[in-house]
Amino acid sequence: MVFYKILVEKALDKMKELGLSEEELVYRTGLDPETLKAFQSGSTKIPVESFLKIMDSLKIELTAHSL
């Protein structure tokens, strides 16, 4: 669970860095807004496919060195 929370924080930081709104990320990923909210809260795990869409749309590579 700790690893998941680290990745959520990394994604939220990247959203801020890029100046992306929730609406823009929903558009980029094609995800339901509720799925994005669940991801952002970090309290509920989302499906792996949805998680990967978010990481891909933010250009975050999932490697051991990216943490």
Stockholm file with secondary structure:
# STOCKHOLM 1.0

chainA/1-67         MVFYKILVEKALDKMKELGLSEEELVYRTGLDPETLKAFQSGSTKIPVESFLKIMDSLKIELTAHSL
#=GR chainA/1-67 SS CHHHHHHHHHHHHHHHHHTCCHHHHHHHHTCCHHHHHHHHHSSSCCCHHHHHHHHHHTTCCCSGGGC
#=GC SS_cons        CHHHHHHHHHHHHHHHHHTCCHHHHHHHHTCCHHHHHHHHHSSSCCCHHHHHHHHHHTTCCCSGGGC
//
